[in-house]
Amino acid sequence: MAESLIWVNSLTTTLFNSFLDQTLPLLATAGTEVAPAAHSVKVDEAIVVAGVLLSLVVIYLASKIGGEICARINLPPVLGDLVGGVIIGVSVLKLIVFPEGGEDGSSSVLMNFLQSTTSLEPEALAATFAAQSEVIAILAELGVIILLFEIGLESELKELIKYGPQAAVVAVVGVVLPFGAGTLGLISLFHVATIPAIFAGAALTATSIGITAKVLAEIGRLGDKEGQIIIGAAVLDDILGIIVLAVVASLVKTGEIEITNIAYLIVSAGAFLIGVIILGRFLSPYYVAFVKELKTRGPLLITALIIAFVLSYVGAAIRLEAILGAFAAGLVLGETEKQQELQEDVVPLADFFVPIFFVVVGAKTNLGVLNPAVPSNREGLIIAAFLIVVAMIGKVMAGFAVFGQPGINRLAIGIGMIPRGEVGLVFAGVGVASGALSPSLEAAIIMMVILTTFVAPPLLRVAFKDPLPEPESAGSAPK
């Protein structure tokens, strides 16, 4: 673990210094793009570094405080990251804001503090703010790549075999119903443009494995038929969801919706994922043997990151998303004998990067667009309510699609698929970064993620209280 922490520090320092070396000179010489009124301003690298460090302090405090509060009330800590980000961001305290939200350095409490405690000149504020924001945005992007790599590592494909057909049906129905109903509803009822509607519909497809698995373990149902089907379907949901996300994000980049383009993206995403898994299974013994021969520090983590980043690059290069490559790398490496050791090595890396992603998603979310006191915001609230209803009903109906299992608790299976959690936030974050989502639609998706994640754990406990017509004394044979 100590070696992993050292590697995290080394990796972070290298990435950060490299970014500053390449970006800051550009910002300093291209002031007309980042600071129209200060085209001759020289950016002070030391002040930018100070701004980034202050931003990270605020981000980690928000993440830790929010996470601890949620953990103590039996809610997933990732919600604490999100809520903490909302509090420090544009919606409340304005400690951290970003240029794409229409804000400038003068509206950031943190930048004003930086100006009052350093030699930052007023005319250099805009350029410094742009550079600092870009560094945080890149760290957040690395966070989502590491997150999808970690999710891939935790997704054991072998566990899907026993209840594979039932889990597959639940997963497919749980993706198709919310996606179709959400997309068509937004287009027909609210006249949302096609691509943003598709993106919002895609955000409804996700299921959080971690949240559901934690609740199932707490109530002793993880090993039951229902628990196995839920987990298997959630794993497949993630795979299908990541493919959908990659396809939709690529559509945003091209700005076109053509049958041939969609077909290419779906086929290439499926072929890429299946090809990587097949090739990975063939090459994994050689990978393990190679790692065992390395004598330098941190061989497993560094070689795994090389594979993850290479596949992320390939995913991006073939017009898909980098996160699909990271997820595929996690799936492949999760099948090797080094899975447990690698998961332990990735933890400190994820602890560093992943909170940045979730807090930044929250910080960029302007909940003010859902203020009912403003008449123009009321449609956004109605959209949020619509998304929440579709998100919950779509997954519950998926539970009733289970076949060949008489007496099984289909309602519990459907409820177990409801929480979106961190996976739903990945969709929201990518949507925000791509510019596909309007502020009101972004806030509506965030509200959907929060509510489904909050209500699913207690509903799942209720659904499992008396799931079968058999006995109250669970596990006892009738006398």
N, C-alpha and C positions, 0 to 999 in steps of 0.2 A: 504493500500500500504506500510506503514511504517513497519507493522508487516511482510509483505512478504519479504521486504528487509532484516529484521533481520534474518528471516529464511534462506534466501539465504546465508547470511554471515555465519550463524551457520552450515548449511549443507556443504558449501564449506570448511570451516575450519576443520570440522570433517573428510571429505573425504581426504583432503590433508594431514592432520597429520597422518591419518591411513595408507595412501599409503607410506609416508616417513618412518613410524615406521616399516613397513613390508619389504619395498623394499631396502632401503639404506643399512641395514646390509647385505642383500644378495649381493648387488653390491660390498660392501666392502670386503666380504669374497670370492666372486666368480669373482675376477678380471680377471681371464683368459678368461672369456666370454665377458666382456665389454671392457677390456683393456689388451690385450695380453702382452704388454711390461711392464705392471705395476701391476702384479698380487698381490703384497703385499701392494697396495695403500689403505689407509684409506680415505673414502669419508667423507668430512666435511658437515654435514647436514645443517648447517647455510649457507654455500656457495651455496648449492643446492637450498635452499629456496630463497636466493638472486637472483640466476639465473632464477628461475621460476618467481619471481616478476618482474624482468627486462623484461622477455619474455612477460608477460602479459601487461606490460606498452606499449611495442612496438606493440603488437597485437591490443590492444584497440585503440591506436593512429591511426594505419593503418585502422582499421575498421571505426572509427568515421570520419576521414578525407575523406576516399574514399566514405563512405555513404553520407556524407553531399554534396560532389561534385555531386554525382549521383542524389540525391534528388533535387538539384537545376536545373538540366537539364532534369527533368521529367523521370528519369530512376530509376529502383528499387535499393534501397540502398544495397541489397545483392550483387549486382555486384560490388559495392564499396568495400565490404569485400573481394571479390575474387581478384579484381585488386590490392587492398592494400596488400594482401598476396603475390601476385606475385612480387610486388615491394620490399617488405622486405625479400623475400625468396631467394631461390637458383638462380632464374633467373636474379636478379638485384643486390640488396644491400648486400645480404648474412648476414643480421642481424640475421635471424633465419633459421637454416638448421637442417636436421634430419639425423641420421645415416643410415636409410634405403636407402637414396639417394646416398650413397657412400661417404658422407662427414664425416669429423671428427671435433673435437672441435677446431682445429687450423684454420679451414676455416670459422668459425663463428665469425663475427665481435662482436657480443654480448659476446661470451665466451672470446674473447681476451680482451674486455673491463673489464669483470669480473675479469680476471686474473691480469690486471694492477691496479685494484682498491681494491683488497682483498688480502688475504694471500694464494690464490690458487697456489699450486705448479705445475710446468709444468708436473710432472709425474702423478698428480692427474687429469689433464685436461680431459682425455678421459673418465674416470669413472664418473666424475662430469657431463660432457656433456651428457653421456648416461642416467644418472638419471634424469637430467633436461628435456631432450627430452621425456622421458617416462611419466613424470608427465603431460607435455603439451599434449601428445597424449591421455592420459586418460581423461583429461578435454575436449578434442575435441570429444571423443567418447560419453561422457555424453552430450555434446552439440547436437549431432545428435539424441540422444534418446529424449531429451527435445523437440527438433524441431519436431520430428514425433508425439510426444504427443500433442504438440500445434496444429499441422495440423489436427490431429484427432478431437480435440475440435472444430475446426472451420468448420469441414465438417458436415453439417446438412443433415442427410439422408432424412428427411421429404421433403426437397425441391426438391428431385429427382422424386417425385411421379407424378406431373402434366405432365411433359414432359419426364418421365422416359424411355419409349421405344425408343424414338428418341435419347435421351442422351446416352442410353446404346449402340445403334448401332454405334453412333459416337465414343464413347469411345473404343469399341471393335475393330473397324476398325482402329482407331488411335493408337492402341497398336500393332495389328497384322501386319499391313503394314510396319511401320518403323522397327519393330523388325525383321520380316522375311527378308525384303529387305536389311537391314543393316547387319544382321548376314551372310546371304548367299553371299552378295556382298563382304564382308571382306574375307570370306573363299575362294571364287572362283576367285575373281579379284586380291586380294592382298596376298593370301596364309597365312592369319593370322591363328594361331592355333584355334581350335574349341572353347575352353572355353573362351579365351580372346575375340573372335569374338562374342560369345553369350553375354558376359558382355557388350561389346560396343553396341550391338544391343539393349540390355535391356535399356541402358541409353537413347536411342532414344524414348522410350515409354512415358516418363513423360510429364506432362503439369503443368505449374505453375498457380494455382488458383489465388494467390494473385496479380500477375502482370496483368492478363487478367481482373479480377474483378475491379481492380483500373481503368483501361482504360475505361471499359464499364460504370462505374459510372461517370467518368469525361465527357463522351459524351452523358450521359442520356439514355443509351441502356441496362442497367442492368435488367430492368423489361420487356423488349421486349421478344418475343418468341426466337429470336436468342440468346439473353443474357442468358435466362434461360437454353436453351439447352447447351450452351457453359459451363456454370457453372456446370450444372449437369454432363456433360461428363467429365469435368476436375476433379470433385470429384471421379467419377468412375475410371478415369485414374489413380488417385493417389492410389486407392484401388488395382486396377489391377497391377499397377506399383510396389507397395510395395510387392505384392505377387510374381511378376516376380523377383524382386530384392532378396527376401528371397530365392527363388528357385535357382537362379543363384549363389548367394553367398555360398549356401550350396554345390552346384556342385564344386565350387572352393575348398572348404575344403576337399571334398572326392576325388577330382581329377579324377573322373570317370563320364562318361556320359552313363548311362544305362536307358533303358525305365522304368524298375521297380522303379529305384531310382527317376527319374523325376516324375513318376506317384505318388509315395509316397509323394514327396515334394509338388506337386500341390494339391493333395487331403488333405494332412495334413494342408497346409496353408489355403485352403478354409474352411475346417472343423473348424480349430482353430478360424479364423476370425468370421465365422457365429456363432459358438458355444459361443464365448465370447459375441457377440452382443445379442443373445437370452438370455443367462444366465444373462447378465448385465441388460437387460430390466426387468427381473424378480426380480433381487436383488436391483436395483437402489432405490426403495422407502425405503428399509431398510437402505441403505447407507446414504441417505439424513437424515432419522430419527436419525441414529447413530451420524452423524456429528453435528446435532443440539443439541445433549445431551452433547457433549464434552465441557469442561469448560476451557481447557488450550489454550494457544495462538497458532494461525495458524492451527486450526483443519482441515479445508478444504484442504489446500495445502498439508499438510503432509500426510493425509490419501490418497489423490489422487496420490501422489508420491509413496506411498507404493503399491497401486494397479498397477500403471504404471511399477514399478520396478519388482514386482512379475510376471506380465504378460510378461515383457521383458525377465525375467529369463526363464519362461516356453517356450517362443518362441525360445530361444537359446537352451534349453534342448532338444527340439524335432527336433533338427537339422535345425531349421529355424533361422531367424535373430532376435536379441533383438528388433530392431526397429519395427518389425511387432507387437510385443506385446505392445510396447509403443503407436503405432498408434491405435491398437484395444482398448486400455484403453481410449484414447482420444475420440474415437467414442462413447463408452459406456457412459462415464461421460458427454459428450456433449449433451446427450439426457435427462439429469436430469434438474431439476429446478435450479440447482446451476451452470449451464453452464457459465452464464455471470460473476458471481462472481469468479468462478474458472479461467476463462480466464484472468481476471484482476490480480489475484494472481500469475498466471504463468508468466506474462509479465516480472517482474524483474528477475525471474530465467532464462528465455530465453534470456533476455538482457545480462546476465552475461556469459552464456555458449555457446549460438549459434554462436556469432561472432568468438569465438575461433575455432569452427569447420570450418567455411568458410575461415577464414584467413589462417588456417593451410593447407587446401586444396590448396589454392593459393600459399602458401609458398613452398609446396612440388612440385609444377608444374614447370618443367624445360622447359621453352619455347625455350631454345636454341636448342632443338632437332628439331624445326621447322624452323631453320635458313636456307633459301634457298641457301646461299653461300656455305654451306657444301653439297656436292653431296649426301652423304648418308642420308641426312635429307629430300630430296625432295619427297621420297615416303610418309613420314609422312604428308607433306603438301597436297599431293594428297588425302590421306586417310581423312584428315580433310575436304577438299572440298567435298569429297564423302559423308561423314557423314552429312554435312550441307545440301546438296541437298536432301538426303533421309529424313532427319528430317523435312524439310519444305514441300516437296511434299507429304509425307505420311500423315501429318496432314491436309493439304489442301484437299486431296482426301477423307479423313474421313468426312469432312464437306459436301461433295456431296453425302454421303450415307444417309442423312436425308430423311425420307419417310413421306408421308401423310401430308405434309405442303406446299401446293401450294403457290408460290410467295415468299417463304422464301429466305433470303440471305444466300445461302449455302457457298459462297466464304468467307463471313465474319465469319461464324461459323468455317470453316477450318483454317482461319488465326488466329482466337481467340485461337486455340489449339496449335499454334506454340511455344510460349515461354516456355523454359525449366526451367529457373530461378533456385530457390533454390532446387527444386526437382531433376533437372538434376545434380546439384552439389552433392547431397546426393549419387547418383549412382557413380559419379566419386570418391568421398571420400571413399566410401566402397570398390570400386575397387582398389584404391591405397593401402588401409589398408590391403586388402586380398592378395596383390601381384599378382593379376590376370592381371593387365594392364602393358604393357611395357611403358617406358617413352614417346615414340612417340605417342602411342595410347591414353595414358592419356592426353597428351597435345592436341591431336586432339579432344577428347571429350570436354575438357575445351573450346577450340575454338568454337565448335558447340554450347555449352551452351551460351557463351558470344554473339555470332552473332544472334542466334534465339531470345534471350532475348532483344537485342538491336533493331532488325528490326521489331518485331511483333507489338509494340505499334503504331508506325507511320503507318504501313500497315493497322492495324485495323481501325484507324481513317479514312484512305482513303476509305476502303471497305464500311464503313457505311455512307459515304457522300451522296450517292444516291443509297441505297441498294435495293429499290423496284421500279418497273415501275411507281408507283403512283407519285406523286407530289413532288415538291420541298418543299411545305409547309407541313411538316410532321405533321400528326395527323389531318389535316383538311379534312373534307368530301367534295367530288367534288360537285360543284353547278350545 
